[in-house]
């Protein structure tokens, strides 16, 4: 049976308990599993790691309200995937065009580090999202954990598709998996990932096969 996203999921005890603590400290935060955002039948599915404490965990929209979303939404707008260059809140009117954003893990993990069992548990939701993609769709994985989560959700061996920035694989079902360093504050401020490098990934995605 496909695993449909559950906004009340409490399957992972550590994550559920942590969200309870966060909700007590920040009663105005979303502090629940964060749903995907964007086009329901996208040509591009972007897969991040997990909600950030003061980003998606607060706003209820992936990559919204924290530093990691700044470069992402600006680049999405630059390449025609977003109606505006900033995502400020879940009710700001922003629309994604031919694009959808989700996370490998739907709940905020302590210190932004989900455990391997939590990644595997949440993988069933990602598997459903991938199965529902149009046949022509591309997948952009942000970071190694998201890259590996996509492969696991497809039942593929990690060693056959090693992660690298700007790696580009054609998967057995015909879809493309392109990967990038994550657009985190650390990666962008240390210039491990520059705006030019990130834009080049999107240029690759949009290039004709």
N, C-alpha and C positions, 0 to 999 in steps of 0.2 A: 504493500500500500504506500502511495506517495505520502511523504511527511509534509503537511501544510503548515506554514508558519503559525506558531501559537503565541499570541501576545501575552499570555499568562503562563508560559512555560516555566517550570521550576525543577526541571529534571536534574540539573547539576547542583548539588547541595551547597558547594562553596560559593558559586555565583549567586544563587538565590539568597543565601544569607548575607552576602555582601550588598546586594541590591536593597535588602531590607534595612541595612545600616545606612546606606546612602539616602534612602527615602526618608529615614528618620531625621537625618541631618539637613536634607534639602527637600522639604515637602513639595516644593514647586517644580522639582525635576521630573522628567519622564520616568527614569529609574525602573525601566522594564525592558524586556526584549525589544530591540529596535527593528521595525519592519524595513524592507527594501523601499526605495523611492525612485519613481520615474516611470518611463514608458512600460506598459505591461507586456509589450511584444517588441523588445528593443533589438536594434542591430548591434548594440554594444552593451555588454554587461560588465560593470566594474566591480571587482571583489576586493574589499579591504580586509583588515584583520578583525577588529572589534570596535564597539563604540568607545569613545573617549569620555573620561569623567565629566568634563565641562563642555563637551561637544554634543555628540549624538545622544549620550546618556541624559543630558539636560534637555536638549531640544526635541528629541524623538525623531530626528531625520539624520541619516548617515552623513558624516563629515560636515556637520553644521554647528557652528558656534565655537569652534576651536581652530587652532593654527593649521592643522592638517588639511582642513578644507579650503584654505585660502588659495593655494596653488591649484588644487584640483578644480574648483569651480571656475576660476579664472581661465584655466586651459580649456575646460569644457565649453565655455562661452566662446572662446577664441576659435574653436573648431566646429561651432554650430550645434553643439549638443545641449546647451543651456540658454534659457531666455535672458539671463542676467549673469554678470561676472561674480556675484557674491550670493552665498546662501546664508541668510541671517537668522531665520527662524522657520519653523514648520508651516507657518501661515503667512509667509512673505510674498506669496504669489509666484515664486520661481517655478518654472516648468522645465523638465528635461525633454529633449527631442531625440527620439531614436536611441535613447540611452537609459539605463537603469543602474542604480548603485545598491549594493548589498554588502554584507560582511560575512566572513567565514564563521565568526562567532557572534551571535546576536545580542549577547549580554555583556555589560561592562565587567572586565576581569580586574581583580586587585593588581595594582601597579602595572596595568596595561599588559599583563602577561597571562594569557589563558594556558591552562595545563593541557597536556596532550590528550587526556581523556575527554576534556571539555570540547576540544576541537573536533575530536572524532564523534562525540555525541551530537554536536550541532551539524555535522556534515550531512545528515539526512535531509535537513532543510535546504542546504545548498544543492544537493543532488536533485531535488524537486525543481528548484529554480533553473538549474541547467537543463533539465529535461524539457522544461516548458519554453526554452528559447527557440526562436525561429531557426531554421536549418542554416541560414546564411550568417548567423550571428558570430561576432568575435567576442572574446572574453579578455579583459585586461585585469591581471592580478597585480595588486600592489603589495610587494614584499614576498619573501620566500614562503611564509606560512600560508598566505592566501593562495599562492601558486600551487603548493603541495595539497592544499584543501581541494582545489579544483580537480587535480589529478585523482585524489582519493574518491571524490564524488563521482568520477567517471570510471572508477575501477581500474585505473591505469597505474603502472609501476613508476615510482618517483625517479628511479635511476634512468629510465628511458627518456625523461624530459627534465634535465637538470635546470635549476633556476639560474638565471643571469639577467642583469639589466638589459632590456631590449631583446630578450630571447623571443623567438617567434616560431611556434609549432603548429602544424596542422594535425589535429587530433583524429582518431579513427572515425569519429562520426562526421567529419568534414568541417567542423568548426575550428576556428583559430584560437590559440591561447598565446597572447602576447603578455609579457611581464615587465614590471618596472620596479626600481627601488620605491619603497613607500614614501609618500609625500609628507612625512612627519616633520615636526619642527627640527629635530636633531639632524635629519638627512638634508633638509633644505638650508639650515643655518651653517652646517659644516660644508655645504656645497658638494656633498656626495651626490645629491640630486639637484641640478640647476634647472631653472625654467626652460632653458634651451634643450637640455637632455629630455625633459618631460614632454616638451612639444614635439621632439623628434619621434618619440614613441607614438604619439597620436598621428603624426604624419605617416608613419609606417602602417598603422592600423587602417588609415584611409587610402593608402596606396593600392592600386590595382594589383591583383595577383599576377 
